[in-house]
Amino acid sequence: MKLNIESLCDLEDKGLVVYEVGYRGGNYGLCVNDFIDKFMPKGLENVDDIVDMLPNNVGVYCNYLGGGLRGAIVGGGYSEKLPKKLAKIVDNFVKLCRQRYMEMEDGLNDEVDAEGDTNWDAIGTNASRKAGIVSAY
């Protein structure tokens, strides 16, 4: 499967993407086995070892910082033992997941709400993200 936003949306339609996007943070990605099946090269040797080098859900997450603020959207990471060729695939996937997560936040980060009032939560979240804050603790 080609790695692009359209392929992610297709997987959403098929119910394979695990996601929750809201005012209190969230996540977006695939279960590790689905990720390997859809995006890793076919015929991988030692698939069980590769699974052990990846998080249970491959993608991104966003922590709730408290007080209406959400943190940066970050990847779940992987083992430093993951071969570079495969790590590059994961990195590209995470980049697309981050983009898709931000699309799904539609309106949450608008600094002025629909009534024209200042959205202080969005202002604070945008500042937290610009500063790279991931977690409040």
N, C-alpha and C positions, 0 to 999 in steps of 0.2 A: 504494500500500500504506500502511495506517495505521501510524504510528510508535508502537509500544508493545512491551512485553516479549514478548507473545504472538507478534507478527510476527517478532521476533528468533529466538524458539524455532522458529517455522515455517521460517525461513531456515536455521537450524542443521540441522533435519531434512532439508532439501533439499540440504545439503552446501555451501551458499554462504558460510557464515560461516567466516572464517579465525581459528582460536583455538588457544591453548595456555595452560593454566593449571596452575601447579605451584609446587613449593618454590623454584624458581630464577627466579621471575618469569613473564612471559608476555605475551600480547596477545589482543585480541578485536575483531573488526570485519569489514568487507567490503572487497573489492577496490574501488577507486575507481569502476570502470565499473559494477559491480553496485550500489554505493551510489547512483550517479546514476540508474540504471535503476529502482531500487525506491523511492527516497525524494525525489528532486528533482522539481520540477514538470515535467509533460510539455510538450514543445514548446520546450524551452530553446534559445535561440540561442547560438551560440558554445560548444557543448559542449566542444570541444577546449580552449578557453581556461579553462573551468571545471575541467576535469580537471587542467590545469597548476597550478591554484591550490590543489589538494588533495593530501594525501599519497597514495602508492600504495595504502595500506590506511587506510581511514577508520575510526577507532575509538579504542581505548585500549591502553596498554601499561603494564607494570610491570617495572622493572629489578630485577635481583638486586644487592643491595648488598654481598654477601659475608658470611661468618660466619653464614649461615642467615637473614639479614634480607632482606626485600623492601621496595622503595620504594613511594611513593604510586602510585596508579592514575591516569594522566594521559592526556589526549587527544593525538592526534598533531599537532594544529594545522592551520592553513591560512593562505593568503596574506592579507595585509591588504587586498588588492585584491578579494577575494571580496565580492560584493554582500551587504549586511546581511541582506536577506531570505533568502538562501541560507545565510549564516553562522549564522543562527538555527536553520535546519534541522539543520545540522551539529552545533551545540551541543546541541540536543535529542537527537540521535542518540548523541552521545558520552556524555551523561548516562545514557541507557538502557544503553549498552555498559558503563559503569562499574558500574551496578547489576547487570547480568547477570554481569559478571566476578566481582564480589563473591559472588554466589550460587554461582557455580561453584567458588569457593575453599572451599566447604563443609568446615568443620572445620580448615582450615589456620591459622585465626586464633584458635582456641579456646585460651585461656590455660592450660587444664588438659586433658591428653589423655585418651583412652579408659580408660587404666589409673589415672587420678587423679593422674598426675605433672604437675609444672609444665612447661609448654611454653615454654621460654625463647625459642625462635625466634619464636613468636607474640607474646609480650610485647614483644620487640624490634621486630618488624614493626609491631605496632599503635602503638608509640611513634614509630617512624620516620614512619609515615603521619600520625599526629596532628601531627607537626612539619612535615609537608609535604616531607620529603626524597624527592627523585625519583631521584637518582643519587649514587653514591659517588665519582665522578670526573668 
